């Protein structure tokens, strides 16, 4: 059985359970609306945290690359100023 069928079955079962619940339809709809709003808010928060973590990691990698480039520039400058240093062929 595929995961899609399980999810669809669970949703249909939950919907039928809510429709046959012993409370008024307006109360049930209000409950569903509030629950949905809560889920949307939680999802937005999680997505925002995810984006923040990606941005932080990107900044860390960018700083590491800048440090490496600076280190290569320093080494290159030292090699070009040292007349006794062997010339490297590329």
C-alpha positions as CSV (number, residue, x, y, z in Angstrom):
1,X,0.0,0.0,0.0
2,X,1.4,3.3,-1.0
3,X,1.9,6.2,1.4
4,X,-0.4,8.3,-0.7
5,X,-3.3,5.9,-0.2
6,X,-2.7,5.8,3.5
7,X,-2.7,9.6,3.8
8,X,-5.9,9.9,1.7
9,X,-7.6,7.2,3.7
10,X,-6.6,8.9,7.0
11,X,-8.0,12.3,5.7
12,X,-11.2,10.7,4.5
13,X,-11.7,8.9,7.8
14,X,-11.0,12.1,9.8
15,X,-13.5,14.0,7.6
16,X,-16.2,11.4,8.1
17,X,-15.5,11.3,11.8
18,X,-15.9,15.1,12.0
19,X,-19.1,15.1,9.9
20,X,-20.7,12.5,12.2
21,X,-19.5,14.1,15.4
22,X,-22.1,15.0,18.0
23,X,-21.5,18.8,17.8
24,X,-23.1,21.4,15.6
25,X,-21.6,22.0,12.2
26,X,-20.7,25.6,12.9
27,X,-18.6,24.4,16.0
28,X,-16.9,21.7,13.9
29,X,-16.1,24.2,11.1
30,X,-14.7,26.7,13.6
31,X,-12.6,23.9,15.1
32,X,-11.3,22.9,11.7
33,X,-10.5,26.5,10.8
34,X,-8.6,27.2,14.0
35,X,-6.7,23.9,13.8
36,X,-5.8,24.7,10.2
37,X,-4.7,28.2,11.1
38,X,-2.5,26.8,13.9
39,X,-0.9,24.3,11.4
40,X,-0.3,27.0,8.9
41,X,1.4,29.2,11.6
42,X,3.6,26.3,12.7
43,X,4.5,25.5,9.1
44,X,5.4,29.1,8.4
45,X,7.6,29.2,11.6
46,X,9.4,26.0,10.6
47,X,9.9,27.3,7.1
48,X,11.3,30.6,8.4
49,X,13.7,28.7,10.7
50,X,14.8,26.5,7.8
51,X,15.5,29.6,5.6
52,X,17.4,31.3,8.5
53,X,19.6,28.2,8.9
54,X,20.3,28.2,5.1
55,X,21.2,31.9,5.2
56,X,23.5,31.3,8.2
57,X,25.2,28.4,6.6
58,X,25.6,30.4,3.4
59,X,27.2,33.2,5.3
60,X,29.6,30.8,7.1
61,X,30.7,29.2,3.8
62,X,31.1,32.7,2.2
63,X,33.3,33.8,5.1
64,X,35.4,30.6,4.8
65,X,35.9,31.2,1.0
66,X,36.9,34.8,1.6
67,X,39.5,33.6,4.2
68,X,40.9,31.1,1.8
69,X,41.1,33.6,-1.0
70,X,42.9,36.0,1.3
71,X,45.3,33.3,2.4
72,X,46.1,32.4,-1.3
73,X,46.7,36.1,-2.0
74,X,49.1,36.4,0.9
75,X,51.0,33.3,-0.2
76,X,51.1,34.5,-3.8
77,X,52.4,37.9,-2.7
78,X,55.1,36.3,-0.6
79,X,56.2,34.0,-3.5
80,X,56.4,36.9,-5.9
81,X,58.5,39.0,-3.6
82,X,61.0,36.3,-2.7
83,X,63.5,36.2,-5.6
84,X,65.1,33.0,-4.3
85,X,61.8,31.1,-4.3
86,X,61.5,28.5,-7.1
87,X,59.2,29.5,-9.9
88,X,56.2,27.2,-10.1
89,X,54.9,26.3,-13.5
90,X,51.2,25.9,-14.0
